[in-house]
Amino acid sequence: MMSTTTAIAWTDATWNPLRGCSHVSTGCDHCYAERMAARFNGPGMPYAGLTRNGRWTGEVRVVVSALDQPLRWQRPRRIFVNSMSDLFHPAVSDETIGNIYRVMAECPQHIFQIATKRPERIGKQWASGPNVHLLVSVEHQRAAELRLPLLLNAAAVMRGVSAEPLLGPVDLTPWLRQLQWVVVGGESGPNARPCHTEWIRGIIQQCQRAHVPCFVKQLGANYVDAPNGIGGPQAVSDLMPICRLRHPKGGDMTEWPEELRVRQWP
């Protein structure tokens, strides 16, 4: 499944040479890709056998016909790699990762954006050129502490953070000087968990102090405009005001507080 258009605000297109995944942390609990795959899981459909009872089975499938797709795109664009999987999933062979990296190297006109929750797989083995932007997903402080040191050990020219779905306050300060981009957003979809104004504002301010580009993607389906100083991971309660935005994902910038309207690229 590859698309020349996408609703994802920080990219231009998606490229999915892989299908399938599995949960690795709480950030995966309401996975949008899993919900989409479950819709197309019937016999003869693209994700047949990759989900069971609405959940990933852990099998990852290579879509051979999609491997060379970026080579056919001449116009430069940002391409989100494996929006329906994780390139560094343990079920993906080194050979397959190498084949995908070779395609990216052969397309210097594009910028390839890889997001992973498994940076331990990268190390120095997969050296990313300047057109490969390597992002590690971070949903809360513990995830940042576990994953970001591994990201910084990766052989990459452009390293960044995807703080989405943001489930609590995150202090990126210890690593920001070695990062080139931060994307942040609240959770969307059914049963989306709340995202506080202060959590997003905090990341924006950290990026501004470190002179790192920050991109606020969305406030989420359950955006909480909490008072200043409130925003611990357990601060969300029935007493906190949920702001009902018209956009289902909180992705309409005209509805946001002005200081959150930040969309910068590296």
Backbone torsions as a table, in degrees:
resi	resn	phi	psi	omega
1	MET	NA	113.5	-179.5
2	MET	-132.5	139.0	-175.9
3	SER	-129.9	134.5	175.9
4	THR	-81.8	-8.0	173.9
5	THR	-132.2	154.1	-179.2
6	THR	-155.2	152.9	176.4
7	ALA	-86.9	-3.8	179.7
8	ILE	-73.7	118.4	-167.3
9	ALA	-67.4	-27.1	-173.1
10	TRP	-95.4	9.3	178.7
11	THR	-139.7	169.9	-179.9
12	ASP	-105.1	-28.3	-174.9
13	ALA	-155.4	163.4	175.2
14	THR	-119.5	147.9	179.0
15	TRP	-134.4	119.7	-174.9
16	ASN	-122.7	79.5	173.9
17	PRO	-74.6	-6.6	177.2
18	LEU	-125.7	151.3	172.7
19	ARG	-135.4	135.3	177.2
20	GLY	109.9	155.4	-178.1
21	CYS	-168.0	-166.1	173.1
22	SER	-159.6	162.5	-177.4
23	HIS	-76.7	143.6	178.1
24	VAL	-125.5	-19.9	-178.9
25	SER	-162.6	-179.9	-178.6
26	THR	-63.3	-21.9	177.3
27	GLY	-64.8	-17.3	-179.2
28	CYS	-90.5	-6.6	-169.1
29	ASP	-56.7	-36.5	-178.5
30	HIS	-119.6	49.0	-173.7
31	CYS	-60.2	122.8	-179.6
32	TYR	-66.8	-36.2	-179.5
33	ALA	-66.4	-37.7	177.7
34	GLU	-63.5	-43.0	178.2
35	ARG	-62.6	-42.2	-179.5
36	MET	-66.1	-43.4	-179.9
37	ALA	-61.8	-37.8	179.9
38	ALA	-63.3	-29.0	178.7
39	ARG	-71.9	-25.2	-176.4
40	PHE	-118.1	44.7	-173.6
41	ASN	-106.0	3.6	-177.9
42	GLY	-74.8	169.8	178.5
43	PRO	-54.9	130.6	179.0
44	GLY	79.9	-0.4	-179.3
45	MET	-94.2	163.0	-171.6
46	PRO	-58.4	-31.7	-174.6
47	TYR	-110.7	23.0	178.9
48	ALA	-54.8	124.2	177.4
49	GLY	83.1	-3.6	-177.7
50	LEU	-92.8	-12.5	172.5
51	THR	-129.8	154.7	176.7
52	ARG	-141.8	124.7	-176.2
53	ASN	54.5	37.7	176.5
54	GLY	81.0	4.2	-178.6
55	ARG	-120.3	148.5	174.6
56	TRP	-56.0	143.6	176.5
57	THR	-88.3	-16.9	-176.3
58	GLY	99.9	-10.6	175.2
59	GLU	-77.0	139.6	175.4
60	VAL	-123.4	129.8	-174.5
61	ARG	-114.1	137.4	175.2
62	VAL	-85.2	131.2	175.9
63	VAL	-97.3	90.2	-172.7
64	VAL	-57.9	-38.9	-177.1
65	SER	-66.9	-16.7	-178.3
66	ALA	-97.9	-7.8	-172.9
67	LEU	-59.2	-38.5	-175.6
68	ASP	-99.4	11.4	-175.5
69	GLN	-56.0	-45.1	-178.9
70	PRO	-60.3	-24.3	179.4
71	LEU	-65.1	-20.9	-177.7
72	ARG	-90.0	-6.4	179.7
73	TRP	-97.2	114.1	-179.1
74	GLN	-88.0	-37.9	-178.9
75	ARG	-70.3	128.0	179.7
76	PRO	-59.8	140.9	178.1
77	ARG	-158.6	161.9	171.9
78	ARG	-85.2	131.9	-175.8
79	ILE	-125.7	119.0	175.7
80	PHE	-80.4	117.6	-175.6
81	VAL	-88.3	123.3	175.6
82	ASN	60.6	58.9	173.7
83	SER	-67.9	-14.2	-179.3
84	MET	-111.9	19.8	-179.3
85	SER	-166.0	-166.8	175.2
86	ASP	-134.7	116.8	-176.1
87	LEU	-54.0	-31.8	-174.6
88	PHE	-102.8	22.2	174.3
89	HIS	-60.1	142.5	-177.9
90	PRO	-61.7	-20.0	179.3
91	ALA	-81.1	-6.2	179.8
92	VAL	-92.0	126.3	-177.0
93	SER	-73.5	157.1	175.0
94	ASP	-59.2	-36.6	179.7
95	GLU	-61.3	-43.7	180.0
96	THR	-65.5	-44.2	177.4
97	ILE	-59.3	-43.4	178.8
98	GLY	-61.2	-40.4	178.5
99	ASN	-63.0	-40.5	179.6
100	ILE	-68.0	-40.0	177.4
101	TYR	-64.0	-35.8	179.5
102	ARG	-66.1	-39.3	177.3
103	VAL	-62.7	-43.2	179.8
104	MET	-62.8	-39.1	179.4
105	ALA	-66.4	-28.3	-179.3
106	GLU	-84.3	0.2	-178.5
107	CYS	-125.5	65.0	-177.1
108	PRO	-65.9	-13.0	179.5
109	GLN	-75.2	-18.5	-178.5
110	HIS	-101.6	158.3	166.9
111	ILE	-107.9	122.6	-179.7
112	PHE	-101.0	128.0	-177.0
113	GLN	-111.6	112.9	-179.3
114	ILE	-108.5	125.2	175.2
115	ALA	-115.3	131.9	-177.9
116	THR	-140.6	150.6	169.2
117	LYS	-104.1	9.9	-175.2
118	ARG	-127.2	58.0	-177.1
119	PRO	-66.6	-15.9	179.3
120	GLU	-63.1	-19.2	-178.4
121	ARG	-82.3	-18.0	-169.5
122	ILE	-79.5	-64.1	-179.2
123	GLY	55.4	-144.4	179.7
124	LYS	-95.5	-3.6	-173.7
125	GLN	-68.7	-37.8	-175.3
126	TRP	-106.5	92.9	-178.1
127	ALA	-81.3	120.5	-177.0
128	SER	-97.2	130.9	177.0
129	GLY	-75.5	-179.8	-176.2
130	PRO	-65.6	-17.3	179.5
131	ASN	-94.7	9.0	177.3
132	VAL	-114.1	115.9	178.5
133	HIS	-100.3	116.0	-174.4
134	LEU	-101.0	115.1	-177.5
135	LEU	-114.5	138.9	172.9
136	VAL	-107.5	132.2	179.7
137	SER	-78.5	133.8	-178.2
138	VAL	-137.0	118.5	-178.1
139	GLU	-104.3	-19.2	178.1
140	HIS	-157.0	178.9	-172.9
141	GLN	-62.4	-40.4	-178.7
142	ARG	-62.2	-40.9	178.0
143	ALA	-62.4	-39.5	178.1
144	ALA	-61.4	-44.6	-177.3
145	GLU	-67.3	-31.7	-179.8
146	LEU	-80.4	-39.7	-168.3
147	ARG	-97.0	-33.9	-172.5
148	LEU	-68.3	-37.6	174.7
149	PRO	-59.5	-33.3	178.2
150	LEU	-70.9	-38.1	176.7
151	LEU	-61.0	-42.8	-177.4
152	LEU	-68.1	-16.7	177.2
153	ASN	-86.2	-8.4	-177.5
154	ALA	-78.5	148.0	177.9
155	ALA	-83.1	87.5	-177.1
156	ALA	-141.3	145.0	177.0
157	VAL	-80.7	-38.0	-177.6
158	MET	-122.1	113.8	178.7
159	ARG	-116.4	140.9	-179.8
160	GLY	-149.9	-179.8	-178.8
161	VAL	-124.2	136.0	168.6
162	SER	-109.0	98.1	-179.2
163	ALA	-88.9	71.6	-175.5
164	GLU	-155.5	131.4	-4.6
165	PRO	-73.1	131.7	179.8
166	LEU	-77.0	116.1	-174.1
167	LEU	-111.1	1.2	179.7
168	GLY	-175.3	172.9	178.5
169	PRO	-67.6	142.1	-179.7
170	VAL	-131.8	128.9	174.7
171	ASP	-101.3	107.0	-179.4
172	LEU	-92.5	1.2	-172.2
173	THR	-52.0	-41.6	-177.2
174	PRO	-61.8	-20.2	-174.0
175	TRP	-117.3	-10.1	-170.4
176	LEU	-60.8	-33.3	-178.1
177	ARG	-64.3	-16.2	-179.9
178	GLN	-110.5	11.7	178.6
179	LEU	-111.8	154.9	-178.4
180	GLN	-116.1	-6.0	-178.7
181	TRP	-164.7	145.5	173.5
182	VAL	-134.1	125.6	173.6
183	VAL	-108.4	137.6	-178.5
184	VAL	-138.1	144.3	178.5
185	GLY	-168.0	151.6	174.7
186	GLY	-81.1	167.7	-176.9
187	GLU	-78.7	146.5	177.1
188	SER	-121.8	176.5	176.7
189	GLY	89.7	178.4	-178.7
190	PRO	-58.6	139.2	177.5
191	ASN	59.4	29.5	179.0
192	ALA	-57.9	136.3	178.6
193	ARG	-81.7	147.6	-175.0
194	PRO	-64.4	151.9	175.2
195	CYS	-129.5	127.4	-175.9
196	HIS	-87.6	144.3	172.3
197	THR	-50.9	-45.9	-174.0
198	GLU	-64.9	-30.9	179.1
199	TRP	-66.0	-45.1	180.0
200	ILE	-69.2	-44.9	179.9
201	ARG	-59.2	-38.6	-179.8
202	GLY	-61.9	-42.8	179.5
203	ILE	-67.4	-40.5	177.2
204	ILE	-58.6	-46.7	-177.9
205	GLN	-64.9	-39.7	176.8
206	GLN	-60.2	-44.2	180.0
207	CYS	-64.4	-40.9	179.5
208	GLN	-62.3	-41.7	179.6
209	ARG	-65.5	-34.2	-177.9
210	ALA	-92.9	-0.2	-178.9
211	HIS	58.5	44.3	177.5
212	VAL	-110.3	128.8	178.5
213	PRO	-57.7	138.0	-179.3
214	CYS	-126.5	139.1	-179.3
215	PHE	-127.2	111.7	176.4
216	VAL	-88.5	111.5	-175.2
217	LYS	-79.4	-50.3	-176.6
218	GLN	-163.2	159.2	178.5
219	LEU	-90.9	-12.2	178.4
220	GLY	97.3	167.4	-178.1
221	ALA	-75.4	-22.9	178.6
222	ASN	-125.8	72.0	-178.5
223	TYR	-79.7	128.3	-178.8
224	VAL	-111.6	117.4	177.4
225	ASP	-89.9	80.4	-174.8
226	ALA	-80.5	151.3	176.4
227	PRO	-62.0	156.1	177.4
228	ASN	-54.7	137.3	176.8
229	GLY	91.3	-10.8	179.1
230	ILE	-105.3	130.6	-179.7
231	GLY	167.1	20.1	175.6
232	GLY	-67.6	163.3	-175.1
233	PRO	-61.2	-22.3	178.6
234	GLN	-104.2	12.2	-174.4
235	ALA	-77.0	-16.5	-179.1
236	VAL	-72.0	124.9	178.4
237	SER	-150.7	174.0	179.6
238	ASP	-64.4	-15.4	-179.4
239	LEU	-82.5	-14.6	-176.9
240	MET	-85.8	140.7	-177.1
241	PRO	-76.8	116.3	173.6
242	ILE	-83.8	125.8	-179.6
243	CYS	-91.1	117.2	-178.6
244	ARG	-85.7	99.9	178.5
245	LEU	-85.1	153.9	-179.1
246	ARG	-69.5	-40.5	179.5
247	HIS	-69.7	129.2	-174.1
248	PRO	-62.6	-23.4	178.3
249	LYS	-107.9	4.5	-174.9
250	GLY	65.6	35.0	-174.7
251	GLY	-101.5	4.2	179.5
252	ASP	-92.1	109.0	-174.5
253	MET	-61.9	-25.1	-179.5
254	THR	-66.6	-17.6	178.5
255	GLU	-91.3	-5.8	-173.8
256	TRP	-88.5	154.9	165.4
257	PRO	-57.7	142.3	-171.9
258	GLU	-56.4	-37.1	-175.6
259	GLU	-71.0	-13.4	178.3
260	LEU	-92.4	-4.8	-177.0
261	ARG	-82.6	71.1	-175.8
262	VAL	-122.9	118.7	176.6
263	ARG	-138.6	97.8	-178.2
264	GLN	-121.8	147.7	176.5
265	TRP	-114.4	154.7	176.3
266	PRO	-70.6	NA	NA
